Amino acid sequence: MEPAIALNISICAAIVSLTGYAIYTAFGPPAKELNDPFEDHED
């Protein structure tokens, strides 16, 4: 395998894993601990 292909695969894997973690954090069980700053300061 050429080094360029290995580098591209590793970069793509990192992007996919970070995206998956962000979706899990935003919509999964950890999302219950997040607060909405706009709801805290309603006028």
N, C-alpha and C positions, 0 to 999 in steps of 0.2 A: 504494500500500500504506500502510495506516495505521501510525503509529509503534508502537502497542501490538502489532500483529501482528509487525512487524519485531523488536521487543524480545523477544517470546516465542520467535520462531524462533531468534534468536541465543542466548538462554539455553538452549534445548533442545539446540542444536548443541554448546554448550560442555559440557553435562552428558553428552551421548552421547560426545563425544571424550574427556573425562576418564575415563569408565567404560571405554571401549575401551583407553585407555592403562593403566589399572589392571589390567585383565584380561591385557593383553600382558605387563606387568611381573610379574604373579603366576604366570602359567602358560607364558609364552613363553621364549625363550632367556635373557633376563636372570635368570630364576628360578634358574638353576644357580649364580649367585653369592650367592643368599640363604642364610642359615644359620638353623637352628632352635635357638633358645636352650634349649629343653627337651631336645634331644638332647645338648647340650654339658654339661648338669648332671644326668645320670642318676645315681640313687643305687642 
